[in-house]
Amino acid sequence: MGKKIETEGKTILVTGSPGFIGAALVKRLLRECGSGHIISLDNMCDYYDTALKEHRLAGIEKASEVCGAKHTFIRGSIADSVLIRRVFEEYRPDIVVNLAAQAGVRYSIDHPDTYIESNIIGFYNILEACRHSYDNGSEGVRHLVYASSSSVYGGNTEIPYSVEDKTDMPVSLYAATKKSDELLAYAYSKLYGIPATGLRFFTVYGPAGRPDMFYYSATEKLRRGDAITLFNYGNCRRDFTYIDDIIEGLLRVLKSAPEENGSLSAAHAVYNIGGGNPVELTEFVSVLTEELIRAGILPERFDLTEHVRMAGMQPGDMTETYADTEAFERDFGFTPETEIRAGLRTFAEWYSMYVQ
Ligand SMILES: NC(=O)c1ccc[n+]([C@@H]2O[C@H](COP(=O)([O-])OP(=O)(O)OC[C@H]3O[C@@H](n4cnc5c(N)ncnc54)[C@H](O)[C@@H]3O)[C@@H](O)[C@H]2O)c1
């Protein structure tokens, strides 16, 4: 098992906060880091409504008022190498969690530039800053944790997806950038001794989630009385992972940095972090509808069949995602356990308050 790292009293840089996962992580870190300093860095891009990012940022600020740890928000892009160098020199983070990215599979078809800018150039800047954090004998960054994605499995037909599987058949530019990040991180880890862990997230959902993701956009459409479209005629299965499970997993990971194991290896590891329990899209939509009715967002006698359209497969999409979670459980003693109904209930309750 990896080298243990204390988070208490440490300086932790979280890029992509106040994004969905970043905001939830920072709130948890503020609770756990005692006298530490948590730095959020985000360019507040308008890929989806920035009001939601402001809402999450307000939640972080509120959390920081009752915590021992300090919080600093820096508005800027990881693609800005001068800014990133300055942030690392000024704050000297012990741990870096890179969640900043242009997310979304379908958007990459029409907006390729932003994926290259944030996911490739931005991540390269983070790696360079980690590399130079050791200059002049400084202790530097003790662990870099970065977001990869289940989309790297692309054209794989073997399920569940294991980190041992080949992942050189991405079916979207987004997936290709995430796979590239893993390769870049491996090379930097090998060359400069940066302890680094990549996490392949599987469809994360929950309160204050991302409006571009299916459960959220479906909620908005159903609430307006519009129809939702089930691609591949509903024959899709997704390994949904509830946000609190992701945060618990992330926290365990960032406290344990991989170590080099012989001259051929690097202090670099990649894990799946997913529910390990894929759900049929049609079942997911039924449970979502029931929970939206329960939360008062949809009327009691809402007829879902009148609001569903079937369509063929979309480019860039995968018919099934299914995480093999054995390695994660072995190394971190944790497997996501939140049931879909419980997770969607919390989402529906949050949504009904948010839209009021
Ligand atoms: N949510 C999921 O299901 C999921 C699944 C797989 C992978 N991921 C990955 O996890 C990470 C977090 O995802 P999320 O769901 O919280 O997405 P999110 O879009 O809510 O958060 C990402 C944040 O990064 C910021 N950002 C984008 N480009 C930036 C740049 N150049 N500089 C600084 N900030 C920038 C955005 O403003 C946003 O707030 C991303 O790397 C994403 O690709 C998420």
PDBQT file of the ligand as one rigid body, heavy atoms in Angstrom, charges set to zero:
ROOT
HETATM    1  N1  LIG A 401     -19.186  14.037 -13.097  1.00  0.00    +0.000 N 
HETATM    2  C1  LIG A 401     -18.878  12.917 -13.720  1.00  0.00    +0.000 C 
HETATM    3  O1  LIG A 401     -19.702  12.011 -13.903  1.00  0.00    +0.000 OA
HETATM    4  C2  LIG A 401     -17.481  12.681 -14.237  1.00  0.00    +0.000 A 
HETATM    5  C3  LIG A 401     -17.206  11.444 -14.860  1.00  0.00    +0.000 A 
HETATM    6  C4  LIG A 401     -15.927  11.218 -15.332  1.00  0.00    +0.000 A 
HETATM    7  C5  LIG A 401     -14.929  12.169 -15.170  1.00  0.00    +0.000 A 
HETATM    8  N2  LIG A 401     -15.236  13.361 -14.574  1.00  0.00    +0.000 N 
HETATM    9  C6  LIG A 401     -14.146  14.339 -14.436  1.00  0.00    +0.000 C 
HETATM   10  O2  LIG A 401     -14.131  14.802 -13.103  1.00  0.00    +0.000 OA
HETATM   11  C7  LIG A 401     -13.721  16.163 -13.060  1.00  0.00    +0.000 C 
HETATM   12  C8  LIG A 401     -14.758  16.999 -12.329  1.00  0.00    +0.000 C 
HETATM   13  O3  LIG A 401     -15.999  16.868 -13.028  1.00  0.00    +0.000 OA
HETATM   14  P1  LIG A 401     -17.321  17.600 -12.586  1.00  0.00    +0.000 P 
HETATM   15  O4  LIG A 401     -18.444  16.659 -12.851  1.00  0.00    +0.000 OA
HETATM   16  O5  LIG A 401     -17.156  18.192 -11.244  1.00  0.00    +0.000 OA
HETATM   17  O6  LIG A 401     -17.381  18.726 -13.721  1.00  0.00    +0.000 OA
HETATM   18  P2  LIG A 401     -17.651  20.296 -13.602  1.00  0.00    +0.000 P 
HETATM   19  O7  LIG A 401     -17.746  20.781 -15.009  1.00  0.00    +0.000 OA
HETATM   20  O8  LIG A 401     -18.782  20.566 -12.688  1.00  0.00    +0.000 OA
HETATM   21  O9  LIG A 401     -16.320  20.811 -12.942  1.00  0.00    +0.000 OA
HETATM   22  C9  LIG A 401     -15.163  21.100 -13.690  1.00  0.00    +0.000 C 
HETATM   23  C10 LIG A 401     -14.750  22.515 -13.348  1.00  0.00    +0.000 C 
HETATM   24  O10 LIG A 401     -13.560  22.819 -14.070  1.00  0.00    +0.000 OA
HETATM   25  C11 LIG A 401     -13.626  24.181 -14.434  1.00  0.00    +0.000 C 
HETATM   26  N3  LIG A 401     -12.713  24.374 -15.562  1.00  0.00    +0.000 N 
HETATM   27  C12 LIG A 401     -12.849  23.965 -16.839  1.00  0.00    +0.000 A 
HETATM   28  N4  LIG A 401     -11.777  24.335 -17.561  1.00  0.00    +0.000 NA
HETATM   29  C13 LIG A 401     -10.945  24.985 -16.694  1.00  0.00    +0.000 A 
HETATM   30  C14 LIG A 401      -9.703  25.617 -16.830  1.00  0.00    +0.000 A 
HETATM   31  N5  LIG A 401      -9.067  25.659 -18.003  1.00  0.00    +0.000 N 
HETATM   32  N6  LIG A 401      -9.136  26.182 -15.738  1.00  0.00    +0.000 NA
HETATM   33  C15 LIG A 401      -9.770  26.181 -14.533  1.00  0.00    +0.000 A 
HETATM   34  N7  LIG A 401     -10.967  25.614 -14.353  1.00  0.00    +0.000 NA
HETATM   35  C16 LIG A 401     -11.548  25.016 -15.430  1.00  0.00    +0.000 A 
HETATM   36  C17 LIG A 401     -15.078  24.451 -14.777  1.00  0.00    +0.000 C 
HETATM   37  O11 LIG A 401     -15.412  25.829 -14.662  1.00  0.00    +0.000 OA
HETATM   38  C18 LIG A 401     -15.786  23.571 -13.759  1.00  0.00    +0.000 C 
HETATM   39  O12 LIG A 401     -16.180  24.333 -12.631  1.00  0.00    +0.000 OA
HETATM   40  C19 LIG A 401     -13.506  16.576 -14.515  1.00  0.00    +0.000 C 
HETATM   41  O13 LIG A 401     -12.138  16.427 -14.809  1.00  0.00    +0.000 OA
HETATM   42  C20 LIG A 401     -14.317  15.581 -15.286  1.00  0.00    +0.000 C 
HETATM   43  O14 LIG A 401     -13.807  15.401 -16.591  1.00  0.00    +0.000 OA
HETATM   44  C21 LIG A 401     -16.477  13.638 -14.089  1.00  0.00    +0.000 A 
ENDROOT
TORSDOF 0
